[in-house]
């Protein structure tokens, strides 16, 4: 059964016939503008959904910037600037500080936005990131072809462990992977001219690989023994980590015989469609594939 | 004393040194991109602040589009597309319907966005509107000069009356001005090459005129007898209507002797700074000038 979000996105798709929208199936809109190509993305974060109540506002700001820039990275785009939609909260100065740190770290200016107050209950913020395409065509999720190799720029699982440590107040545990993710901007720009498909892993390796397989009309066959995991992850939790997002690595495909322009791990191959858009060790994965917005309490 | 929003915006200004951000003092960011100029704005709407709980979701969607396009109108920009940040709610299909009606009415495509669920309490949505500048330089709030005439494209007060009728459930009263504002896109494009300054009136005629006066370092001297009001507005409420927003008319200045390229009302003149950035009938206005986000209950 389609989730509420899926149903809403299907309604939206009917309103987005423009090719720049890429059928709302991609990480960002890609718009021919003047003599160049503009890449634009907008992501929201909601208290209690994307961050823990009481979490440091500076980290929330950082993550809001990083997750949007990760969408630009998936397109190989160079950031041009961001617009912030901000709900005033308990510590606006801390938020401003974290925002400043992120903008400085990724060398991107704040260009505008909006500030609101007065909402009772959970706050939410939005960020729009604008980028300049560095290659043409701009990579999408839909270009993976049978015979391609599937690659991942880095390990998964650290964000999950960081989230748990933060939630449970575990001292001396590194929570940075969850609080302060690093978008793979340089890698995205290096890879973009060569990949057949690319996206960032935000909701979980399995669900995101499935989305790429679906958009490309192929099967992504992942070999779980080749997937890189965070060093501190217990082997018993590897399957779980493949369905937990927030690590913001880049997932991409290359034609056979082409090696990546940056360090990456070959984690599987692309085949003609068989049984499902994703297979793990030649079987259809059971259980959760990743984060889904269709929460049962709504 | 500075409001919480003012203090936060001051922190943001330090992060926005790029000239495209216009010091966060304008309706939109203006970015040289490729061979053209991109105009981008992002506005949010919050339940209980920008719309009444229980209000028709289709009207909320319409207004979210219209208010952002109004910012593009203030720059004389032609809309290119919008990105939606949507919090799933009680009637997503109605929201989608109103969004579709607005996008069709203003001939602008949906390009992307994000959908979230799970927030307890008030929902909020955001919209980013992208436009193409049609004139150079792109008008700002800061170009009003002593000797200019101050103009307004239409009446104020109808949105206030519409809001009250909707809130109080008054039958047979036209609430369209509040529910379904019309951005002055064609007027903005016609006016942009000629104005010395332009903005849209979203928070109230007086507060917005004050902002233009402040950005330009001048005094806006409004003659209240020249301000056009909604026909149904009781004369006793004219002062109140000048401090109520949501009418989305364009406020602009023209050099002496220049007539507007569209129908408009001359409502005052620009002088060297004296006493205040806004005067009404030669006096500093007392009391509220318009909508302010610094709500006392926070």
Interface residues (C-beta under 8 A of the other chain):
Chain A: X4 X5 X7 X8 X9 X11 X12 X14 X15 X16 X17 X18 X20 X21 X22 X24 X26 X28 X29 X31 X33 X34 X35 X36 X38 X40 X41 X42 X43 X44 X45 X46 X47 X48 X49 X50 X80 X81 X83 X84 X85 X86 X87 X88 X92 X93 X96 X99 X100 X103 X109 X110 X111 X112 X113 X114 X115 X116 X117 X118 X119 X120 X121 X122 X124 X126 X128 X130 X132 X293 X294 X295 X297 X298
Chain B: X4 X5 X7 X8 X9 X11 X12 X14 X15 X16 X17 X18 X20 X21 X22 X24 X26 X28 X29 X31 X33 X34 X35 X36 X38 X40 X41 X42 X43 X44 X45 X46 X47 X48 X49 X50 X80 X81 X83 X84 X85 X86 X87 X88 X92 X93 X96 X99 X100 X103 X109 X110 X111 X112 X113 X114 X115 X116 X117 X118 X119 X120 X121 X122 X124 X126 X128 X130 X132 X293 X294 X295 X297 X298
